[in-house]
Amino acid sequence: MRNSKVLLAGLLGASVFAMSACSQGGTADDDPSGDAGTTADAGEGSADEGETTSASAEAPAPFDEAVNIAIVQNSGQGDYFQQYLNGTRQQVEALGGELAVFDAQGDNATQASQLDQAIAASPDGIIVRHGFPDTLCPGVNKAIEQGIPVIIYDVEIQECAPEAIQTQQSDVEMASLVLDQMVEDIGSDQNVGYVNVAGIAPLDRRDAVWQDYKAENNWTELFKTGTYTNSSATDTAPMVSNALKANPDVAAIYAPYDELTKGTLSALEQNPDLEGKVKVYGADISTADIELMKAEGSPWVATGATDPNAIGAAVVRTLALHMAGELQETKVEFPPILITADFLRENDVNNMEDLRAAEPALNIADVSSADWIPSVTF
């Protein structure tokens, strides 16, 4: 597993660098203008460039003029969130708008404060990405009361903010796809490990599926561990390593967020006696994830995923429809696919560009589309 070990060490180091780069620029709290929030662009230099399809109809108000959009995100650290922001930014620019980014770097109180700052700047629309209902609902309702359209991504907020539009990946399907593969690979009556965090909406939805599969297949969960921070992979690794030292007899581990999956892989590297004995099942995909899955001896065998770039763009299009008064739904879900390490190897997939060519289902440019919206396709 030498190749996997070297690659993983580099990726975890890159995550720490990205977080540091964000911190050096400060958050929007450090700059009342909110401009410092745009420091969440770490790694954007290597971002995927999408292709923009021209609109075939004249845009309605307010898109007949330039618009200002704000995204208030709980954390911008990690491959998924950097890709998501990349898609968000490109779709906003395709609509002739400007994007202000507020990144709370994993601090819930800061996110609530930054949401207030975003509202005070009177943008034409706001995207709230991840976080907790208790800290976000007051600000979301305040924005809506002031006439600012709000789109939520992956926060279960409609109970306390019923006028907000909810968007999310289909987490039930994402978890089911991967756990079906896990059942096929290891069968029933097995000892398993679990790496997840309670209180995060998409992870809670995946947890509900996990509980069902665990019961149906008589899996014995020997440990559950993990943490959600601005450096989840690095912080989770020692927790999983300790759990494995105490409970080495596991056939598989489910870690349904790619930063948690990376932490799990790092933990297995720290337990060489388990080499080749434990399979890992995750979620999400990126070029870095593809490299980890394909690495020689990698235990990461399957993941359920969407293209985060495409999701970020689709959420902006959903907001655009809402701002134009054309959105009919109150909840929009984005479908995932199953990706296995065998598929990546058999199809010579080495990066996200290769994966999109091999799996056209990742292209969701037709979701939340309209003839007046120039859609960004990845």
C-alpha positions as a Markdown table, in Angstrom:
| # | Residue | x | y | z |
|---|---|---|---|---|
| 1 | Met | 0.0 | 0.0 | 0.0 |
| 2 | Arg | 3.0 | 2.3 | -0.3 |
| 3 | Asn | 1.6 | 4.3 | -3.2 |
| 4 | Ser | -1.7 | 4.8 | -1.3 |
| 5 | Lys | 0.2 | 5.9 | 1.8 |
| 6 | Val | 2.3 | 8.5 | 0.0 |
| 7 | Leu | -0.7 | 9.9 | -1.9 |
| 8 | Leu | -2.8 | 10.2 | 1.2 |
| 9 | Ala | -0.2 | 12.0 | 3.2 |
| 10 | Gly | 0.1 | 14.5 | 0.4 |
| 11 | Leu | -3.6 | 15.0 | 0.3 |
| 12 | Leu | -4.0 | 15.5 | 4.0 |
| 13 | Gly | -1.2 | 18.0 | 3.9 |
| 14 | Ala | -3.0 | 19.9 | 1.1 |
| 15 | Ser | -6.1 | 20.0 | 3.1 |
| 16 | Val | -4.2 | 21.7 | 6.0 |
| 17 | Phe | -2.7 | 24.1 | 3.5 |
| 18 | Ala | -6.0 | 25.0 | 2.1 |
| 19 | Met | -7.4 | 25.6 | 5.5 |
| 20 | Ser | -4.5 | 27.8 | 6.5 |
| 21 | Ala | -4.8 | 29.8 | 3.2 |
| 22 | Cys | -8.4 | 30.5 | 4.1 |
| 23 | Ser | -7.5 | 31.5 | 7.7 |
| 24 | Gln | -4.8 | 33.9 | 6.6 |
| 25 | Gly | -7.2 | 35.9 | 4.6 |
| 26 | Gly | -9.7 | 36.1 | 7.5 |
| 27 | Thr | -13.4 | 35.6 | 7.5 |
| 28 | Ala | -16.1 | 38.0 | 6.8 |
| 29 | Asp | -16.3 | 38.7 | 10.5 |
| 30 | Asp | -12.8 | 40.3 | 10.3 |
| 31 | Asp | -14.0 | 42.7 | 7.6 |
| 32 | Pro | -17.4 | 44.3 | 8.1 |
| 33 | Ser | -17.7 | 44.8 | 4.3 |
| 34 | Gly | -18.0 | 41.1 | 3.8 |
| 35 | Asp | -15.3 | 41.1 | 1.1 |
| 36 | Ala | -13.0 | 38.9 | 3.1 |
| 37 | Gly | -15.5 | 36.2 | 2.8 |
| 38 | Thr | -14.3 | 35.6 | -0.7 |
| 39 | Thr | -11.1 | 34.1 | 0.7 |
| 40 | Ala | -12.8 | 30.7 | 0.4 |
| 41 | Asp | -11.3 | 30.4 | -3.1 |
| 42 | Ala | -8.4 | 28.2 | -1.9 |
| 43 | Gly | -7.4 | 25.8 | -4.7 |
| 44 | Glu | -9.5 | 27.6 | -7.3 |
| 45 | Gly | -6.5 | 27.9 | -9.6 |
| 46 | Ser | -6.9 | 24.2 | -10.4 |
| 47 | Ala | -10.7 | 24.3 | -10.6 |
| 48 | Asp | -12.6 | 22.6 | -13.4 |
| 49 | Glu | -13.8 | 24.9 | -16.1 |
| 50 | Gly | -17.3 | 24.2 | -17.2 |
| 51 | Glu | -18.8 | 24.9 | -20.6 |
| 52 | Thr | -21.7 | 27.4 | -20.8 |
| 53 | Thr | -24.7 | 26.8 | -23.0 |
| 54 | Ser | -26.1 | 30.0 | -24.3 |
| 55 | Ala | -29.6 | 31.1 | -23.3 |
| 56 | Ser | -32.2 | 31.0 | -26.1 |
| 57 | Ala | -34.6 | 33.5 | -24.5 |
| 58 | Glu | -34.5 | 36.9 | -22.9 |
| 59 | Ala | -34.0 | 36.8 | -19.2 |
| 60 | Pro | -36.7 | 38.1 | -16.9 |
| 61 | Ala | -36.2 | 40.5 | -14.0 |
| 62 | Pro | -34.1 | 40.7 | -12.0 |
| 63 | Phe | -31.7 | 39.0 | -14.5 |
| 64 | Asp | -32.2 | 41.7 | -17.1 |
| 65 | Glu | -29.6 | 43.5 | -15.0 |
| 66 | Ala | -26.5 | 42.4 | -13.1 |
| 67 | Val | -27.4 | 40.6 | -9.9 |
| 68 | Asn | -25.5 | 40.1 | -6.6 |
| 69 | Ile | -25.6 | 36.7 | -5.0 |
| 70 | Ala | -24.2 | 35.7 | -1.5 |
| 71 | Ile | -23.3 | 32.2 | -0.4 |
| 72 | Val | -23.0 | 31.7 | 3.4 |
| 73 | Gln | -21.3 | 28.4 | 3.9 |
| 74 | Asn | -20.5 | 26.5 | 7.1 |
| 75 | Ser | -17.1 | 25.4 | 5.8 |
| 76 | Gly | -15.2 | 25.7 | 2.5 |
| 77 | Gln | -12.5 | 23.1 | 3.4 |
| 78 | Gly | -12.3 | 19.8 | 1.6 |
| 79 | Asp | -12.5 | 18.6 | -2.0 |
| 80 | Tyr | -16.3 | 18.5 | -2.1 |
| 81 | Phe | -16.8 | 22.0 | -0.8 |
| 82 | Gln | -14.2 | 23.5 | -3.1 |
| 83 | Gln | -15.7 | 21.9 | -6.1 |
| 84 | Tyr | -19.2 | 23.0 | -5.0 |
| 85 | Leu | -18.0 | 26.6 | -4.7 |
| 86 | Asn | -16.4 | 26.4 | -8.1 |
| 87 | Gly | -19.7 | 25.4 | -9.8 |
| 88 | Thr | -21.5 | 28.0 | -7.8 |
| 89 | Arg | -19.2 | 30.8 | -8.9 |
| 90 | Gln | -19.2 | 29.8 | -12.6 |
| 91 | Gln | -23.0 | 29.6 | -12.8 |
| 92 | Val | -23.4 | 32.9 | -11.1 |
| 93 | Glu | -21.0 | 34.5 | -13.6 |
| 94 | Ala | -22.8 | 32.8 | -16.5 |
| 95 | Leu | -26.0 | 34.6 | -15.3 |
| 96 | Gly | -24.1 | 37.9 | -15.4 |
| 97 | Gly | -23.9 | 38.1 | -11.6 |
| 98 | Glu | -21.3 | 38.6 | -8.9 |
| 99 | Leu | -20.8 | 36.2 | -6.0 |
| 100 | Ala | -19.9 | 37.2 | -2.4 |
| 101 | Val | -18.6 | 34.2 | -0.4 |
| 102 | Phe | -18.9 | 34.0 | 3.4 |
| 103 | Asp | -17.0 | 31.1 | 4.9 |
| 104 | Ala | -17.5 | 30.4 | 8.6 |
| 105 | Gln | -14.7 | 27.8 | 8.6 |
| 106 | Gly | -16.8 | 25.3 | 10.6 |
| 107 | Asp | -18.0 | 27.8 | 13.3 |
| 108 | Asn | -21.8 | 27.8 | 13.7 |
| 109 | Ala | -22.0 | 31.1 | 15.5 |
| 110 | Thr | -19.8 | 32.7 | 12.9 |
| 111 | Gln | -22.1 | 31.4 | 10.2 |
| 112 | Ala | -25.1 | 33.0 | 11.8 |
| 113 | Ser | -23.2 | 36.3 | 12.1 |
| 114 | Gln | -22.1 | 36.1 | 8.5 |
| 115 | Leu | -25.7 | 35.5 | 7.4 |
| 116 | Asp | -26.6 | 38.7 | 9.1 |
| 117 | Gln | -23.8 | 40.5 | 7.3 |
| 118 | Ala | -25.0 | 39.0 | 4.0 |
| 119 | Ile | -28.5 | 40.2 | 4.6 |
| 120 | Ala | -27.2 | 43.7 | 5.6 |
| 121 | Ala | -25.5 | 43.9 | 2.1 |
| 122 | Ser | -29.0 | 43.5 | 0.5 |
| 123 | Pro | -28.1 | 40.9 | -2.2 |
| 124 | Asp | -30.6 | 39.8 | -4.8 |
| 125 | Gly | -30.4 | 36.2 | -3.5 |
| 126 | Ile | -28.7 | 34.1 | -0.8 |
| 127 | Ile | -27.6 | 30.5 | -0.8 |
| 128 | Val | -27.1 | 29.0 | 2.7 |
| 129 | Arg | -24.9 | 25.9 | 2.5 |
| 130 | His | -24.7 | 23.4 | 5.4 |
| 131 | Gly | -24.9 | 24.3 | 9.0 |
| 132 | Phe | -27.5 | 23.9 | 11.8 |
| 133 | Pro | -31.2 | 25.0 | 11.9 |
| 134 | Asp | -31.0 | 26.4 | 15.4 |
| 135 | Thr | -28.3 | 29.0 | 14.4 |
| 136 | Leu | -29.5 | 29.6 | 10.8 |
| 137 | Cys | -33.3 | 29.8 | 11.1 |
| 138 | Pro | -33.5 | 33.3 | 12.6 |
| 139 | Gly | -31.3 | 34.8 | 9.8 |
| 140 | Val | -33.1 | 32.8 | 7.0 |
| 141 | Asn | -36.5 | 34.0 | 8.2 |
| 142 | Lys | -35.1 | 37.6 | 8.5 |
| 143 | Ala | -33.9 | 37.5 | 4.9 |
| 144 | Ile | -37.2 | 36.2 | 3.6 |
| 145 | Glu | -39.1 | 38.8 | 5.5 |
| 146 | Gln | -36.9 | 41.4 | 3.8 |
| 147 | Gly | -37.8 | 40.0 | 0.4 |
| 148 | Ile | -34.5 | 38.3 | -0.3 |
| 149 | Pro | -35.0 | 34.9 | -1.9 |
| 150 | Val | -33.1 | 32.1 | 0.0 |
| 151 | Ile | -32.1 | 28.7 | -1.2 |
| 152 | Ile | -30.9 | 26.2 | 1.4 |
| 153 | Tyr | -28.5 | 23.4 | 0.6 |
| 154 | Asp | -28.2 | 20.4 | 3.0 |
| 155 | Val | -29.8 | 21.9 | 6.1 |
| 156 | Glu | -33.1 | 20.6 | 7.4 |
| 157 | Ile | -34.6 | 24.0 | 7.9 |
| 158 | Gln | -38.1 | 24.0 | 6.4 |
| 159 | Glu | -39.7 | 23.1 | 9.7 |
| 160 | Cys | -38.5 | 26.4 | 11.3 |
| 161 | Ala | -38.3 | 28.4 | 8.0 |
| 162 | Pro | -41.1 | 27.0 | 5.8 |
| 163 | Glu | -40.7 | 29.6 | 3.1 |
| 164 | Ala | -37.1 | 28.6 | 2.4 |
| 165 | Ile | -36.4 | 26.4 | -0.6 |
| 166 | Gln | -34.6 | 23.2 | 0.3 |
| 167 | Thr | -32.0 | 21.6 | -2.1 |
| 168 | Gln | -30.0 | 18.5 | -1.4 |
| 169 | Gln | -28.4 | 15.4 | -2.9 |
| 170 | Ser | -30.7 | 12.3 | -2.7 |
| 171 | Asp | -28.9 | 11.0 | 0.4 |
| 172 | Val | -31.1 | 8.0 | 0.8 |
| 173 | Glu | -30.3 | 6.8 | -2.7 |
| 174 | Met | -26.6 | 7.7 | -2.2 |
| 175 | Ala | -26.3 | 5.6 | 0.9 |
| 176 | Ser | -28.4 | 2.7 | -0.5 |
| 177 | Leu | -26.3 | 2.4 | -3.6 |
| 178 | Val | -23.1 | 2.0 | -1.6 |
| 179 | Leu | -24.6 | -0.2 | 1.1 |
| 180 | Asp | -26.1 | -2.5 | -1.6 |
| 181 | Gln | -22.5 | -2.9 | -2.8 |
| 182 | Met | -21.3 | -3.5 | 0.7 |
| 183 | Val | -23.9 | -6.3 | 1.2 |
| 184 | Glu | -22.8 | -7.8 | -2.1 |
| 185 | Asp | -19.1 | -7.7 | -1.1 |
| 186 | Ile | -19.2 | -8.8 | 2.6 |
| 187 | Gly | -22.6 | -10.5 | 3.1 |
| 188 | Ser | -24.5 | -10.6 | 6.3 |
| 189 | Asp | -23.5 | -11.5 | 9.9 |
| 190 | Gln | -20.3 | -9.4 | 9.8 |
| 191 | Asn | -18.5 | -7.1 | 12.3 |
| 192 | Val | -18.4 | -3.6 | 10.9 |
| 193 | Gly | -17.1 | -0.1 | 11.8 |
| 194 | Tyr | -18.9 | 3.2 | 11.3 |
| 195 | Val | -17.4 | 6.7 | 10.8 |
| 196 | Asn | -20.0 | 9.4 | 10.9 |
| 197 | Val | -21.1 | 12.5 | 12.8 |
| 198 | Ala | -24.6 | 13.3 | 14.1 |
| 199 | Gly | -26.3 | 16.6 | 13.6 |
| 200 | Ile | -25.3 | 17.3 | 10.0 |
| 201 | Ala | -28.4 | 17.0 | 7.8 |
| 202 | Pro | -27.0 | 14.9 | 4.9 |
| 203 | Leu | -25.1 | 12.7 | 7.3 |
| 204 | Asp | -28.2 | 12.2 | 9.4 |
| 205 | Arg | -30.1 | 11.1 | 6.3 |
| 206 | Arg | -27.4 | 8.6 | 5.4 |
| 207 | Asp | -27.3 | 7.4 | 9.0 |
| 208 | Ala | -31.0 | 6.4 | 8.8 |
| 209 | Val | -30.2 | 4.2 | 5.8 |
| 210 | Trp | -27.2 | 2.7 | 7.6 |
| 211 | Gln | -29.3 | 1.8 | 10.6 |
| 212 | Asp | -31.8 | -0.1 | 8.3 |
| 213 | Tyr | -29.0 | -2.0 | 6.5 |
| 214 | Lys | -27.2 | -2.8 | 9.7 |
| 215 | Ala | -30.4 | -4.4 | 11.1 |
| 216 | Glu | -31.4 | -6.2 | 7.9 |
| 217 | Asn | -28.0 | -7.8 | 7.4 |
| 218 | Asn | -27.3 | -8.5 | 11.1 |
| 219 | Trp | -24.1 | -6.5 | 11.1 |
| 220 | Thr | -22.5 | -5.9 | 14.4 |
| 221 | Glu | -21.2 | -2.3 | 14.7 |
| 222 | Leu | -18.0 | -2.6 | 16.8 |
| 223 | Phe | -17.4 | 1.1 | 16.8 |
| 224 | Lys | -18.7 | 4.5 | 15.7 |
| 225 | Thr | -16.4 | 7.5 | 15.7 |
| 226 | Gly | -15.6 | 10.6 | 13.6 |
| 227 | Thr | -15.7 | 14.3 | 13.9 |
| 228 | Tyr | -16.8 | 17.2 | 11.7 |
| 229 | Thr | -14.4 | 20.1 | 11.8 |
| 230 | Asn | -12.6 | 22.4 | 9.4 |
| 231 | Ser | -10.1 | 19.6 | 9.0 |
| 232 | Ser | -12.3 | 16.5 | 9.3 |
| 233 | Ala | -9.9 | 14.0 | 7.6 |
| 234 | Thr | -6.9 | 14.9 | 9.7 |
| 235 | Asp | -8.9 | 15.1 | 12.9 |
| 236 | Thr | -10.9 | 11.9 | 12.3 |
| 237 | Ala | -7.8 | 9.7 | 11.4 |
| 238 | Pro | -6.5 | 9.2 | 15.0 |
| 239 | Met | -10.1 | 8.5 | 16.3 |
| 240 | Val | -10.5 | 5.7 | 13.7 |
| 241 | Ser | -7.0 | 4.4 | 14.4 |
| 242 | Asn | -7.8 | 4.1 | 18.1 |
| 243 | Ala | -11.1 | 2.4 | 17.3 |
| 244 | Leu | -9.4 | -0.1 | 15.0 |
| 245 | Lys | -6.7 | -0.9 | 17.6 |
| 246 | Ala | -9.5 | -1.7 | 20.1 |
| 247 | Asn | -11.7 | -3.5 | 17.5 |
| 248 | Pro | -9.5 | -4.9 | 14.7 |
| 249 | Asp | -12.0 | -7.6 | 13.7 |
| 250 | Val | -14.1 | -5.6 | 11.2 |
| 251 | Ala | -14.8 | -6.7 | 7.6 |
| 252 | Ala | -15.8 | -3.2 | 6.4 |
| 253 | Ile | -16.2 | 0.4 | 7.5 |
| 254 | Tyr | -18.8 | 2.8 | 6.2 |
| 255 | Ala | -17.7 | 6.5 | 6.2 |
| 256 | Pro | -20.4 | 8.5 | 4.3 |
| 257 | Tyr | -18.5 | 11.7 | 3.6 |
| 258 | Asp | -15.2 | 11.8 | 1.7 |
| 259 | Glu | -13.3 | 13.7 | 4.3 |
| 260 | Leu | -14.3 | 11.0 | 6.8 |
| 261 | Thr | -13.4 | 8.4 | 4.3 |
| 262 | Lys | -9.9 | 9.9 | 3.9 |
| 263 | Gly | -9.5 | 9.9 | 7.6 |
| 264 | Thr | -10.5 | 6.2 | 7.7 |
| 265 | Leu | -7.9 | 5.4 | 5.0 |
| 266 | Ser | -5.2 | 7.2 | 6.9 |
| 267 | Ala | -6.2 | 5.3 | 10.1 |
| 268 | Leu | -5.8 | 2.0 | 8.2 |
| 269 | Glu | -2.3 | 3.0 | 7.1 |
| 270 | Gln | -1.5 | 3.4 | 10.8 |
| 271 | Asn | -2.7 | -0.2 | 11.4 |
| 272 | Pro | -0.6 | -2.2 | 8.9 |
| 273 | Asp | -1.7 | -5.6 | 10.4 |
| 274 | Leu | -5.1 | -4.9 | 8.8 |
| 275 | Glu | -3.8 | -4.4 | 5.3 |
| 276 | Gly | -6.1 | -6.2 | 2.8 |
| 277 | Lys | -8.5 | -7.2 | 5.5 |
| 278 | Val | -10.9 | -4.2 | 5.7 |
| 279 | Lys | -13.0 | -2.7 | 2.9 |
| 280 | Val | -14.0 | 0.9 | 3.0 |
| 281 | Tyr | -17.3 | 2.4 | 1.6 |
| 282 | Gly | -17.6 | 6.1 | 1.3 |
| 283 | Ala | -19.4 | 9.0 | -0.3 |
| 284 | Asp | -18.6 | 11.9 | -2.7 |
| 285 | Ile | -16.0 | 12.1 | -5.5 |
| 286 | Ser | -13.2 | 14.3 | -6.6 |
| 287 | Thr | -10.0 | 13.9 | -8.6 |
| 288 | Ala | -8.2 | 13.4 | -5.3 |
| 289 | Asp | -10.8 | 10.7 | -4.3 |
| 290 | Ile | -10.3 | 9.0 | -7.6 |
| 291 | Glu | -6.6 | 8.8 | -7.0 |
| 292 | Leu | -7.1 | 7.3 | -3.6 |
| 293 | Met | -9.6 | 4.7 | -4.8 |
| 294 | Lys | -7.3 | 3.6 | -7.6 |
| 295 | Ala | -4.1 | 3.5 | -5.6 |
| 296 | Glu | -2.4 | 0.2 | -5.3 |
| 297 | Gly | -3.9 | -1.8 | -2.4 |
| 298 | Ser | -6.5 | 0.9 | -1.6 |
| 299 | Pro | -9.3 | -0.4 | 0.7 |
| 300 | Trp | -11.8 | 2.2 | -0.6 |
| 301 | Val | -13.9 | 0.1 | -3.0 |
| 302 | Ala | -17.1 | 2.1 | -3.6 |
| 303 | Thr | -18.6 | 5.5 | -3.2 |
| 304 | Gly | -21.9 | 7.1 | -3.9 |
| 305 | Ala | -21.6 | 10.5 | -5.5 |
| 306 | Thr | -22.7 | 13.4 | -7.6 |
| 307 | Asp | -20.4 | 15.9 | -9.3 |
| 308 | Pro | -20.1 | 18.7 | -6.7 |
| 309 | Asn | -19.3 | 21.3 | -9.5 |
| 310 | Ala | -22.6 | 20.4 | -11.2 |
| 311 | Ile | -24.5 | 20.5 | -7.8 |
| 312 | Gly | -23.2 | 24.0 | -7.1 |
| 313 | Ala | -24.3 | 25.2 | -10.5 |
| 314 | Ala | -27.7 | 23.5 | -10.2 |
| 315 | Val | -28.3 | 25.2 | -6.8 |
| 316 | Val | -27.6 | 28.6 | -8.4 |
| 317 | Arg | -30.1 | 27.8 | -11.2 |
| 318 | Thr | -32.7 | 26.8 | -8.6 |
| 319 | Leu | -32.1 | 30.2 | -6.9 |
| 320 | Ala | -32.4 | 31.9 | -10.3 |
| 321 | Leu | -35.8 | 30.3 | -11.0 |
| 322 | His | -36.9 | 31.3 | -7.5 |
| 323 | Met | -35.8 | 34.9 | -7.9 |
| 324 | Ala | -37.7 | 35.1 | -11.2 |
| 325 | Gly | -40.8 | 33.6 | -9.6 |
| 326 | Glu | -40.7 | 30.5 | -11.8 |
| 327 | Leu | -39.8 | 27.8 | -9.3 |
| 328 | Gln | -42.7 | 25.4 | -8.7 |
| 329 | Glu | -41.1 | 23.1 | -6.1 |
| 330 | Thr | -40.2 | 23.7 | -2.5 |
| 331 | Lys | -37.6 | 20.9 | -2.5 |
| 332 | Val | -35.2 | 19.9 | -5.2 |
| 333 | Glu | -33.1 | 16.8 | -5.0 |
| 334 | Phe | -30.1 | 15.8 | -7.2 |
| 335 | Pro | -29.6 | 12.1 | -8.1 |
| 336 | Pro | -26.3 | 10.3 | -7.2 |
| 337 | Ile | -24.6 | 7.3 | -8.9 |
| 338 | Leu | -22.5 | 4.4 | -7.6 |
| 339 | Ile | -18.8 | 4.5 | -8.4 |
| 340 | Thr | -16.5 | 1.6 | -7.7 |
| 341 | Ala | -12.8 | 1.3 | -7.7 |
| 342 | Asp | -13.1 | -1.5 | -10.3 |
| 343 | Phe | -15.1 | 0.8 | -12.6 |
| 344 | Leu | -12.4 | 3.5 | -12.3 |
| 345 | Arg | -9.6 | 1.0 | -13.2 |
| 346 | Glu | -11.5 | -0.7 | -16.0 |
| 347 | Asn | -12.4 | 2.6 | -17.6 |
| 348 | Asp | -9.0 | 4.2 | -17.1 |
| 349 | Val | -10.6 | 7.1 | -15.1 |
| 350 | Asn | -7.9 | 9.2 | -13.6 |
| 351 | Asn | -9.7 | 12.5 | -12.8 |
| 352 | Met | -13.1 | 14.2 | -12.8 |
| 353 | Glu | -13.0 | 14.9 | -16.5 |
| 354 | Asp | -12.5 | 11.2 | -17.3 |
| 355 | Leu | -15.3 | 10.3 | -14.9 |
| 356 | Arg | -17.7 | 12.7 | -16.5 |
| 357 | Ala | -17.0 | 11.2 | -19.9 |
| 358 | Ala | -17.4 | 7.7 | -18.6 |
| 359 | Glu | -20.6 | 8.5 | -16.5 |
| 360 | Pro | -22.7 | 11.1 | -18.4 |
| 361 | Ala | -25.3 | 10.8 | -15.6 |
| 362 | Leu | -23.2 | 13.2 | -13.5 |
| 363 | Asn | -24.2 | 16.0 | -15.9 |
| 364 | Ile | -27.4 | 17.5 | -14.4 |
| 365 | Ala | -27.5 | 20.7 | -16.5 |
| 366 | Asp | -31.2 | 19.9 | -17.3 |
| 367 | Val | -32.1 | 20.2 | -13.5 |
| 368 | Ser | -33.6 | 23.5 | -12.6 |
| 369 | Ser | -33.1 | 24.8 | -16.2 |
| 370 | Ala | -35.0 | 27.3 | -18.3 |
| 371 | Asp | -34.5 | 28.6 | -21.8 |
| 372 | Trp | -33.3 | 32.0 | -20.4 |
| 373 | Ile | -30.7 | 30.4 | -18.1 |
| 374 | Pro | -27.2 | 29.9 | -19.6 |
| 375 | Ser | -26.4 | 26.5 | -18.0 |
| 376 | Val | -22.9 | 25.6 | -17.0 |
| 377 | Thr | -22.0 | 22.0 | -17.9 |
| 378 | Phe | -19.1 | 20.1 | -16.3 |
